[in-house]
Amino acid sequence: MSDSANEFEKQAAQKRRGMLRELIGFIATNKRWWLIPLVVALVIASALVLLGGTGAAPFIYTLF
């Protein structure tokens, strides 16, 4: 068995990480720091959309 096959098996046996940890790991290893403002803006926008359908909607609409 080759060394790359052994490495693949080690990676496959590890516990799966969450989406947020994967994103943070990607940003850290690839030095894509410019992605952080985009991710924050998307999180804020999705939170506003989710809260728009609840009882907090009148309070959100007064912000704009």
Rosetta blueprint (number, residue, H / E / L):
1 M L
2 S L
3 D H
4 S H
5 A H
6 N H
7 E H
8 F H
9 E H
10 K H
11 Q H
12 A H
13 A H
14 Q L
15 K L
16 R L
17 R L
18 G L
19 M H
20 L H
21 R H
22 E H
23 L H
24 I H
25 G H
26 F H
27 I H
28 A H
29 T H
30 N H
31 K L
32 R L
33 W L
34 W L
35 L H
36 I H
37 P H
38 L H
39 V H
40 V H
41 A H
42 L H
43 V H
44 I H
45 A H
46 S H
47 A H
48 L H
49 V H
50 L H
51 L H
52 G H
53 G L
54 T L
55 G L
56 A L
57 A H
58 P H
59 F H
60 I H
61 Y H
62 T L
63 L L
64 F L
